[in-house]
Amino acid sequence: MEEYMLPCMNRKLFGIDCMGCGIQRSIALIFEGKFADAFYMYPAIYPLMLFFVFVVLNFIDKSRSYHKLIITTGIITALAMVVSYFYKVIYY
């Protein structure tokens, strides 16, 4: 599966990871059923998945407003991405 993944251009050009590094491998691990490993690979994967669920529901279900949930999960996802990125930069 890893042979079909896109390379990180930030890592290729500058030699450092970006905030999205690990998301493809994390998704692959979810499809394999390794949920804890997916979290360790990319901690923001589950808030990101929840964010996309609310975005899709917003388009499908017009009777309800999902804007507050979209904003909340977007903020949680962004915080998880930033915190996990700096953790990875500092400790690895």
PDB file as gemmi writes it, atoms N, CA and C in Angstrom:
CRYST1    1.000    1.000    1.000  90.00  90.00  90.00 P 1                      
ATOM      1  N   MET A   1       0.816  -1.189   0.000  1.00  0.00           N  
ATOM      2  CA  MET A   1       0.000   0.000   0.000  1.00  0.00           C  
ATOM      3  C   MET A   1       0.867   1.264   0.000  1.00  0.00           C  
ATOM      4  N   GLU A   2       1.991   1.230   0.701  1.00  0.00           N  
ATOM      5  CA  GLU A   2       2.831   2.424   0.801  1.00  0.00           C  
ATOM      6  C   GLU A   2       3.457   2.830  -0.522  1.00  0.00           C  
ATOM      7  N   GLU A   3       3.569   1.909  -1.448  1.00  0.00           N  
ATOM      8  CA  GLU A   3       4.163   2.253  -2.744  1.00  0.00           C  
ATOM      9  C   GLU A   3       3.242   3.148  -3.572  1.00  0.00           C  
ATOM     10  N   TYR A   4       1.956   3.200  -3.234  1.00  0.00           N  
ATOM     11  CA  TYR A   4       0.998   4.029  -3.967  1.00  0.00           C  
ATOM     12  C   TYR A   4       0.745   5.376  -3.302  1.00  0.00           C  
ATOM     13  N   MET A   5       1.371   5.629  -2.167  1.00  0.00           N  
ATOM     14  CA  MET A   5       1.137   6.870  -1.439  1.00  0.00           C  
ATOM     15  C   MET A   5       1.930   8.020  -2.051  1.00  0.00           C  
ATOM     16  N   LEU A   6       1.354   9.207  -1.950  1.00  0.00           N  
ATOM     17  CA  LEU A   6       2.014  10.405  -2.451  1.00  0.00           C  
ATOM     18  C   LEU A   6       3.115  10.827  -1.485  1.00  0.00           C  
ATOM     19  N   PRO A   7       4.245  11.294  -2.008  1.00  0.00           N  
ATOM     20  CA  PRO A   7       5.302  11.768  -1.113  1.00  0.00           C  
ATOM     21  C   PRO A   7       4.970  13.165  -0.578  1.00  0.00           C  
ATOM     22  N   CYS A   8       5.506  13.469   0.564  1.00  0.00           N  
ATOM     23  CA  CYS A   8       5.334  14.800   1.151  1.00  0.00           C  
ATOM     24  C   CYS A   8       6.319  15.748   0.462  1.00  0.00           C  
ATOM     25  N   MET A   9       5.797  16.731  -0.234  1.00  0.00           N  
ATOM     26  CA  MET A   9       6.659  17.669  -0.956  1.00  0.00           C  
ATOM     27  C   MET A   9       7.451  18.559   0.003  1.00  0.00           C  
ATOM     28  N   ASN A  10       6.876  18.881   1.146  1.00  0.00           N  
ATOM     29  CA  ASN A  10       7.589  19.676   2.139  1.00  0.00           C  
ATOM     30  C   ASN A  10       8.820  18.925   2.638  1.00  0.00           C  
ATOM     31  N   ARG A  11       8.645  17.651   2.893  1.00  0.00           N  
ATOM     32  CA  ARG A  11       9.756  16.834   3.366  1.00  0.00           C  
ATOM     33  C   ARG A  11      10.799  16.650   2.264  1.00  0.00           C  
ATOM     34  N   LYS A  12      10.328  16.486   1.030  1.00  0.00           N  
ATOM     35  CA  LYS A  12      11.254  16.306  -0.084  1.00  0.00           C  
ATOM     36  C   LYS A  12      12.062  17.559  -0.369  1.00  0.00           C  
ATOM     37  N   LEU A  13      11.406  18.708  -0.325  1.00  0.00           N  
ATOM     38  CA  LEU A  13      12.083  19.954  -0.676  1.00  0.00           C  
ATOM     39  C   LEU A  13      12.895  20.544   0.472  1.00  0.00           C  
ATOM     40  N   PHE A  14      12.334  20.501   1.682  1.00  0.00           N  
ATOM     41  CA  PHE A  14      12.974  21.179   2.810  1.00  0.00           C  
ATOM     42  C   PHE A  14      13.553  20.237   3.854  1.00  0.00           C  
ATOM     43  N   GLY A  15      13.199  18.962   3.791  1.00  0.00           N  
ATOM     44  CA  GLY A  15      13.740  17.993   4.728  1.00  0.00           C  
ATOM     45  C   GLY A  15      13.049  17.943   6.077  1.00  0.00           C  
ATOM     46  N   ILE A  16      11.915  18.625   6.230  1.00  0.00           N  
ATOM     47  CA  ILE A  16      11.169  18.576   7.494  1.00  0.00           C  
ATOM     48  C   ILE A  16       9.735  18.157   7.212  1.00  0.00           C  
ATOM     49  N   ASP A  17       9.111  17.555   8.205  1.00  0.00           N  
ATOM     50  CA  ASP A  17       7.723  17.111   8.069  1.00  0.00           C  
ATOM     51  C   ASP A  17       6.774  18.306   8.034  1.00  0.00           C  
ATOM     52  N   CYS A  18       5.626  18.095   7.422  1.00  0.00           N  
ATOM     53  CA  CYS A  18       4.568  19.102   7.468  1.00  0.00           C  
ATOM     54  C   CYS A  18       3.524  18.648   8.496  1.00  0.00           C  
ATOM     55  N   MET A  19       2.491  19.454   8.698  1.00  0.00           N  
ATOM     56  CA  MET A  19       1.467  19.096   9.681  1.00  0.00           C  
ATOM     57  C   MET A  19       0.571  17.963   9.201  1.00  0.00           C  
ATOM     58  N   GLY A  20       0.658  17.612   7.940  1.00  0.00           N  
ATOM     59  CA  GLY A  20      -0.161  16.530   7.408  1.00  0.00           C  
ATOM     60  C   GLY A  20       0.602  15.231   7.218  1.00  0.00           C  
ATOM     61  N   CYS A  21       1.881  15.231   7.545  1.00  0.00           N  
ATOM     62  CA  CYS A  21       2.672  14.018   7.370  1.00  0.00           C  
ATOM     63  C   CYS A  21       2.140  12.907   8.276  1.00  0.00           C  
ATOM     64  N   GLY A  22       1.863  11.785   7.677  1.00  0.00           N  
ATOM     65  CA  GLY A  22       1.366  10.628   8.405  1.00  0.00           C  
ATOM     66  C   GLY A  22      -0.107  10.353   8.170  1.00  0.00           C  
ATOM     67  N   ILE A  23      -0.821  11.269   7.521  1.00  0.00           N  
ATOM     68  CA  ILE A  23      -2.262  11.087   7.360  1.00  0.00           C  
ATOM     69  C   ILE A  23      -2.574   9.931   6.414  1.00  0.00           C  
ATOM     70  N   GLN A  24      -1.801   9.763   5.347  1.00  0.00           N  
ATOM     71  CA  GLN A  24      -2.072   8.662   4.417  1.00  0.00           C  
ATOM     72  C   GLN A  24      -1.830   7.308   5.070  1.00  0.00           C  
ATOM     73  N   ARG A  25      -0.736   7.202   5.797  1.00  0.00           N  
ATOM     74  CA  ARG A  25      -0.453   5.941   6.487  1.00  0.00           C  
ATOM     75  C   ARG A  25      -1.480   5.683   7.584  1.00  0.00           C  
ATOM     76  N   SER A  26      -1.946   6.752   8.228  1.00  0.00           N  
ATOM     77  CA  SER A  26      -2.964   6.599   9.258  1.00  0.00           C  
ATOM     78  C   SER A  26      -4.273   6.082   8.674  1.00  0.00           C  
ATOM     79  N   ILE A  27      -4.671   6.600   7.534  1.00  0.00           N  
ATOM     80  CA  ILE A  27      -5.886   6.117   6.869  1.00  0.00           C  
ATOM     81  C   ILE A  27      -5.725   4.662   6.454  1.00  0.00           C  
ATOM     82  N   ALA A  28      -4.537   4.313   5.952  1.00  0.00           N  
ATOM     83  CA  ALA A  28      -4.278   2.918   5.574  1.00  0.00           C  
ATOM     84  C   ALA A  28      -4.380   2.003   6.796  1.00  0.00           C  
ATOM     85  N   LEU A  29      -3.883   2.466   7.937  1.00  0.00           N  
ATOM     86  CA  LEU A  29      -3.970   1.669   9.167  1.00  0.00           C  
ATOM     87  C   LEU A  29      -5.413   1.506   9.625  1.00  0.00           C  
ATOM     88  N   ILE A  30      -6.235   2.522   9.431  1.00  0.00           N  
ATOM     89  CA  ILE A  30      -7.656   2.404   9.784  1.00  0.00           C  
ATOM     90  C   ILE A  30      -8.319   1.352   8.921  1.00  0.00           C  
ATOM     91  N   PHE A  31      -8.014   1.338   7.622  1.00  0.00           N  
ATOM     92  CA  PHE A  31      -8.581   0.325   6.731  1.00  0.00           C  
ATOM     93  C   PHE A  31      -8.112  -1.083   7.090  1.00  0.00           C  
ATOM     94  N   GLU A  32      -6.947  -1.191   7.702  1.00  0.00           N  
ATOM     95  CA  GLU A  32      -6.447  -2.490   8.158  1.00  0.00           C  
ATOM     96  C   GLU A  32      -7.009  -2.870   9.519  1.00  0.00           C  
ATOM     97  N   GLY A  33      -7.722  -1.950  10.169  1.00  0.00           N  
ATOM     98  CA  GLY A  33      -8.309  -2.234  11.475  1.00  0.00           C  
ATOM     99  C   GLY A  33      -7.389  -1.946  12.645  1.00  0.00           C  
ATOM    100  N   LYS A  34      -6.293  -1.278  12.413  1.00  0.00           N  
ATOM    101  CA  LYS A  34      -5.332  -0.939  13.468  1.00  0.00           C  
ATOM    102  C   LYS A  34      -5.603   0.493  13.935  1.00  0.00           C  
ATOM    103  N   PHE A  35      -6.633   0.641  14.753  1.00  0.00           N  
ATOM    104  CA  PHE A  35      -7.108   1.964  15.125  1.00  0.00           C  
ATOM    105  C   PHE A  35      -6.163   2.690  16.071  1.00  0.00           C  
ATOM    106  N   ALA A  36      -5.569   1.995  17.008  1.00  0.00           N  
ATOM    107  CA  ALA A  36      -4.624   2.632  17.926  1.00  0.00           C  
ATOM    108  C   ALA A  36      -3.360   3.051  17.186  1.00  0.00           C  
ATOM    109  N   ASP A  37      -2.882   2.202  16.289  1.00  0.00           N  
ATOM    110  CA  ASP A  37      -1.709   2.549  15.491  1.00  0.00           C  
ATOM    111  C   ASP A  37      -1.980   3.756  14.601  1.00  0.00           C  
ATOM    112  N   ALA A  38      -3.199   3.856  14.093  1.00  0.00           N  
ATOM    113  CA  ALA A  38      -3.574   5.011  13.267  1.00  0.00           C  
ATOM    114  C   ALA A  38      -3.515   6.288  14.093  1.00  0.00           C  
ATOM    115  N   PHE A  39      -3.961   6.220  15.346  1.00  0.00           N  
ATOM    116  CA  PHE A  39      -3.896   7.389  16.212  1.00  0.00           C  
ATOM    117  C   PHE A  39      -2.457   7.777  16.507  1.00  0.00           C  
ATOM    118  N   TYR A  40      -1.608   6.799  16.772  1.00  0.00           N  
ATOM    119  CA  TYR A  40      -0.203   7.100  17.056  1.00  0.00           C  
ATOM    120  C   TYR A  40       0.515   7.638  15.826  1.00  0.00           C  
ATOM    121  N   MET A  41       0.112   7.219  14.655  1.00  0.00           N  
ATOM    122  CA  MET A  41       0.722   7.703  13.423  1.00  0.00           C  
ATOM    123  C   MET A  41       0.338   9.165  13.172  1.00  0.00           C  
ATOM    124  N   TYR A  42      -0.935   9.488  13.381  1.00  0.00           N  
ATOM    125  CA  TYR A  42      -1.441  10.841  13.126  1.00  0.00           C  
ATOM    126  C   TYR A  42      -2.579  11.116  14.104  1.00  0.00           C  
ATOM    127  N   PRO A  43      -2.293  11.750  15.240  1.00  0.00           N  
ATOM    128  CA  PRO A  43      -3.291  11.923  16.290  1.00  0.00           C  
ATOM    129  C   PRO A  43      -4.537  12.715  15.888  1.00  0.00           C  
ATOM    130  N   ALA A  44      -4.461  13.516  14.857  1.00  0.00           N  
ATOM    131  CA  ALA A  44      -5.617  14.318  14.456  1.00  0.00           C  
ATOM    132  C   ALA A  44      -6.562  13.565  13.523  1.00  0.00           C  
ATOM    133  N   ILE A  45      -6.336  12.283  13.292  1.00  0.00           N  
ATOM    134  CA  ILE A  45      -7.138  11.546  12.313  1.00  0.00           C  
ATOM    135  C   ILE A  45      -8.596  11.424  12.741  1.00  0.00           C  
ATOM    136  N   TYR A  46      -8.865  11.161  13.990  1.00  0.00           N  
ATOM    137  CA  TYR A  46     -10.249  10.962  14.415  1.00  0.00           C  
ATOM    138  C   TYR A  46     -11.041  12.272  14.477  1.00  0.00           C  
ATOM    139  N   PRO A  47     -10.487  13.372  15.000  1.00  0.00           N  
ATOM    140  CA  PRO A  47     -11.231  14.630  14.885  1.00  0.00           C  
ATOM    141  C   PRO A  47     -11.419  15.060  13.423  1.00  0.00           C  
ATOM    142  N   LEU A  48     -10.451  14.752  12.572  1.00  0.00           N  
ATOM    143  CA  LEU A  48     -10.565  15.083  11.158  1.00  0.00           C  
ATOM    144  C   LEU A  48     -11.679  14.286  10.492  1.00  0.00           C  
ATOM    145  N   MET A  49     -11.786  13.017  10.833  1.00  0.00           N  
ATOM    146  CA  MET A  49     -12.860  12.193  10.287  1.00  0.00           C  
ATOM    147  C   MET A  49     -14.223  12.702  10.762  1.00  0.00           C  
ATOM    148  N   LEU A  50     -14.314  13.080  12.028  1.00  0.00           N  
ATOM    149  CA  LEU A  50     -15.555  13.621  12.564  1.00  0.00           C  
ATOM    150  C   LEU A  50     -15.914  14.942  11.879  1.00  0.00           C  
ATOM    151  N   PHE A  51     -14.913  15.761  11.615  1.00  0.00           N  
ATOM    152  CA  PHE A  51     -15.117  17.017  10.898  1.00  0.00           C  
ATOM    153  C   PHE A  51     -15.727  16.754   9.518  1.00  0.00           C  
ATOM    154  N   PHE A  52     -15.174  15.792   8.781  1.00  0.00           N  
ATOM    155  CA  PHE A  52     -15.694  15.494   7.451  1.00  0.00           C  
ATOM    156  C   PHE A  52     -17.095  14.874   7.501  1.00  0.00           C  
ATOM    157  N   VAL A  53     -17.394  14.122   8.550  1.00  0.00           N  
ATOM    158  CA  VAL A  53     -18.745  13.582   8.712  1.00  0.00           C  
ATOM    159  C   VAL A  53     -19.747  14.728   8.855  1.00  0.00           C  
ATOM    160  N   PHE A  54     -19.412  15.730   9.659  1.00  0.00           N  
ATOM    161  CA  PHE A  54     -20.323  16.862   9.834  1.00  0.00           C  
ATOM    162  C   PHE A  54     -20.432  17.709   8.568  1.00  0.00           C  
ATOM    163  N   VAL A  55     -19.348  17.835   7.821  1.00  0.00           N  
ATOM    164  CA  VAL A  55     -19.412  18.573   6.557  1.00  0.00           C  
ATOM    165  C   VAL A  55     -20.332  17.856   5.568  1.00  0.00           C  
ATOM    166  N   VAL A  56     -20.211  16.545   5.473  1.00  0.00           N  
ATOM    167  CA  VAL A  56     -21.070  15.775   4.573  1.00  0.00           C  
ATOM    168  C   VAL A  56     -22.522  15.848   5.038  1.00  0.00           C  
ATOM    169  N   LEU A  57     -22.757  15.722   6.343  1.00  0.00           N  
ATOM    170  CA  LEU A  57     -24.123  15.836   6.868  1.00  0.00           C  
ATOM    171  C   LEU A  57     -24.718  17.212   6.586  1.00  0.00           C  
ATOM    172  N   ASN A  58     -23.883  18.239   6.613  1.00  0.00           N  
ATOM    173  CA  ASN A  58     -24.363  19.582   6.321  1.00  0.00           C  
ATOM    174  C   ASN A  58     -24.891  19.682   4.888  1.00  0.00           C  
ATOM    175  N   PHE A  59     -24.256  18.976   3.963  1.00  0.00           N  
ATOM    176  CA  PHE A  59     -24.715  18.993   2.576  1.00  0.00           C  
ATOM    177  C   PHE A  59     -25.926  18.092   2.354  1.00  0.00           C  
ATOM    178  N   ILE A  60     -25.985  16.992   3.083  1.00  0.00           N  
ATOM    179  CA  ILE A  60     -27.075  16.033   2.881  1.00  0.00           C  
ATOM    180  C   ILE A  60     -28.344  16.445   3.617  1.00  0.00           C  
ATOM    181  N   ASP A  61     -28.222  16.754   4.897  1.00  0.00           N  
ATOM    182  CA  ASP A  61     -29.373  17.060   5.751  1.00  0.00           C  
ATOM    183  C   ASP A  61     -29.556  18.577   5.837  1.00  0.00           C  
ATOM    184  N   LYS A  62     -30.429  19.095   5.026  1.00  0.00           N  
ATOM    185  CA  LYS A  62     -30.657  20.545   4.995  1.00  0.00           C  
ATOM    186  C   LYS A  62     -31.609  21.017   6.102  1.00  0.00           C  
ATOM    187  N   SER A  63     -32.240  20.086   6.805  1.00  0.00           N  
ATOM    188  CA  SER A  63     -33.194  20.476   7.844  1.00  0.00           C  
ATOM    189  C   SER A  63     -32.512  20.906   9.147  1.00  0.00           C  
ATOM    190  N   ARG A  64     -31.252  20.572   9.309  1.00  0.00           N  
ATOM    191  CA  ARG A  64     -30.505  20.925  10.526  1.00  0.00           C  
ATOM    192  C   ARG A  64     -29.295  21.777  10.163  1.00  0.00           C  
ATOM    193  N   SER A  65     -28.847  22.523  11.143  1.00  0.00           N  
ATOM    194  CA  SER A  65     -27.639  23.326  10.959  1.00  0.00           C  
ATOM    195  C   SER A  65     -26.475  22.666  11.681  1.00  0.00           C  
ATOM    196  N   TYR A  66     -25.436  22.381  10.937  1.00  0.00           N  
ATOM    197  CA  TYR A  66     -24.253  21.742  11.507  1.00  0.00           C  
ATOM    198  C   TYR A  66     -23.085  22.718  11.615  1.00  0.00           C  
ATOM    199  N   HIS A  67     -23.343  23.999  11.449  1.00  0.00           N  
ATOM    200  CA  HIS A  67     -22.263  24.977  11.406  1.00  0.00           C  
ATOM    201  C   HIS A  67     -21.460  25.032  12.703  1.00  0.00           C  
ATOM    202  N   LYS A  68     -22.130  24.996  13.840  1.00  0.00           N  
ATOM    203  CA  LYS A  68     -21.401  25.042  15.117  1.00  0.00           C  
ATOM    204  C   LYS A  68     -20.558  23.788  15.308  1.00  0.00           C  
ATOM    205  N   LEU A  69     -21.085  22.634  14.917  1.00  0.00           N  
ATOM    206  CA  LEU A  69     -20.316  21.393  15.033  1.00  0.00           C  
ATOM    207  C   LEU A  69     -19.125  21.398  14.072  1.00  0.00           C  
ATOM    208  N   ILE A  70     -19.318  21.934  12.889  1.00  0.00           N  
ATOM    209  CA  ILE A  70     -18.225  22.015  11.919  1.00  0.00           C  
ATOM    210  C   ILE A  70     -17.124  22.932  12.442  1.00  0.00           C  
ATOM    211  N   ILE A  71     -17.496  24.071  12.972  1.00  0.00           N  
ATOM    212  CA  ILE A  71     -16.500  25.004  13.507  1.00  0.00           C  
ATOM    213  C   ILE A  71     -15.790  24.395  14.710  1.00  0.00           C  
ATOM    214  N   THR A  72     -16.540  23.765  15.616  1.00  0.00           N  
ATOM    215  CA  THR A  72     -15.940  23.160  16.805  1.00  0.00           C  
ATOM    216  C   THR A  72     -14.979  22.037  16.444  1.00  0.00           C  
ATOM    217  N   THR A  73     -15.406  21.126  15.578  1.00  0.00           N  
ATOM    218  CA  THR A  73     -14.509  20.027  15.206  1.00  0.00           C  
ATOM    219  C   THR A  73     -13.347  20.530  14.362  1.00  0.00           C  
ATOM    220  N   GLY A  74     -13.550  21.600  13.603  1.00  0.00           N  
ATOM    221  CA  GLY A  74     -12.445  22.196  12.850  1.00  0.00           C  
ATOM    222  C   GLY A  74     -11.385  22.765  13.773  1.00  0.00           C  
ATOM    223  N   ILE A  75     -11.823  23.432  14.831  1.00  0.00           N  
ATOM    224  CA  ILE A  75     -10.874  23.983  15.808  1.00  0.00           C  
ATOM    225  C   ILE A  75     -10.157  22.864  16.549  1.00  0.00           C  
ATOM    226  N   ILE A  76     -10.898  21.846  16.961  1.00  0.00           N  
ATOM    227  CA  ILE A  76     -10.283  20.710  17.659  1.00  0.00           C  
ATOM    228  C   ILE A  76      -9.270  20.008  16.752  1.00  0.00           C  
ATOM    229  N   THR A  77      -9.621  19.845  15.485  1.00  0.00           N  
ATOM    230  CA  THR A  77      -8.711  19.208  14.538  1.00  0.00           C  
ATOM    231  C   THR A  77      -7.456  20.036  14.348  1.00  0.00           C  
ATOM    232  N   ALA A  78      -7.619  21.353  14.173  1.00  0.00           N  
ATOM    233  CA  ALA A  78      -6.460  22.222  13.996  1.00  0.00           C  
ATOM    234  C   ALA A  78      -5.555  22.198  15.226  1.00  0.00           C  
ATOM    235  N   LEU A  79      -6.147  22.218  16.410  1.00  0.00           N  
ATOM    236  CA  LEU A  79      -5.343  22.149  17.637  1.00  0.00           C  
ATOM    237  C   LEU A  79      -4.608  20.815  17.745  1.00  0.00           C  
ATOM    238  N   ALA A  80      -5.295  19.723  17.409  1.00  0.00           N  
ATOM    239  CA  ALA A  80      -4.653  18.406  17.452  1.00  0.00           C  
ATOM    240  C   ALA A  80      -3.499  18.338  16.455  1.00  0.00           C  
ATOM    241  N   MET A  81      -3.679  18.930  15.285  1.00  0.00           N  
ATOM    242  CA  MET A  81      -2.612  18.931  14.282  1.00  0.00           C  
ATOM    243  C   MET A  81      -1.398  19.725  14.762  1.00  0.00           C  
ATOM    244  N   VAL A  82      -1.639  20.905  15.319  1.00  0.00           N  
ATOM    245  CA  VAL A  82      -0.544  21.763  15.769  1.00  0.00           C  
ATOM    246  C   VAL A  82       0.185  21.138  16.954  1.00  0.00           C  
ATOM    247  N   VAL A  83      -0.570  20.649  17.933  1.00  0.00           N  
ATOM    248  CA  VAL A  83       0.057  20.057  19.123  1.00  0.00           C  
ATOM    249  C   VAL A  83       0.855  18.811  18.752  1.00  0.00           C  
ATOM    250  N   SER A  84       0.277  17.939  17.922  1.00  0.00           N  
ATOM    251  CA  SER A  84       1.008  16.726  17.551  1.00  0.00           C  
ATOM    252  C   SER A  84       2.219  17.047  16.682  1.00  0.00           C  
ATOM    253  N   TYR A  85       2.133  18.086  15.851  1.00  0.00           N  
ATOM    254  CA  TYR A  85       3.277  18.484  15.027  1.00  0.00           C  
ATOM    255  C   TYR A  85       4.428  18.963  15.903  1.00  0.00           C  
ATOM    256  N   PHE A  86       4.137  19.865  16.848  1.00  0.00           N  
ATOM    257  CA  PHE A  86       5.204  20.365  17.702  1.00  0.00           C  
ATOM    258  C   PHE A  86       5.741  19.275  18.628  1.00  0.00           C  
ATOM    259  N   TYR A  87       4.902  18.366  19.056  1.00  0.00           N  
ATOM    260  CA  TYR A  87       5.369  17.235  19.854  1.00  0.00           C  
ATOM    261  C   TYR A  87       6.353  16.395  19.034  1.00  0.00           C  
ATOM    262  N   LYS A  88       6.007  16.149  17.778  1.00  0.00           N  
ATOM    263  CA  LYS A  88       6.862  15.359  16.912  1.00  0.00           C  
ATOM    264  C   LYS A  88       8.180  16.075  16.629  1.00  0.00           C  
ATOM    265  N   VAL A  89       8.116  17.390  16.424  1.00  0.00           N  
ATOM    266  CA  VAL A  89       9.334  18.172  16.141  1.00  0.00           C  
ATOM    267  C   VAL A  89      10.243  18.215  17.359  1.00  0.00           C  
ATOM    268  N   ILE A  90       9.664  18.384  18.539  1.00  0.00           N  
ATOM    269  CA  ILE A  90      10.480  18.535  19.751  1.00  0.00           C  
ATOM    270  C   ILE A  90      11.045  17.200  20.225  1.00  0.00           C  
ATOM    271  N   TYR A  91      10.237  16.140  20.209  1.00  0.00           N  
ATOM    272  CA  TYR A  91      10.662  14.876  20.819  1.00  0.00           C  
ATOM    273  C   TYR A  91      11.187  13.840  19.837  1.00  0.00           C  
ATOM    274  N   TYR A  92      11.164  14.105  18.544  1.00  0.00           N  
ATOM    275  CA  TYR A  92      11.701  13.123  17.596  1.00  0.00           C  
ATOM    276  C   TYR A  92      12.764  13.689  16.749  1.00  0.00           C  
TER     277      TYR A  92                                                      
END                                                                             
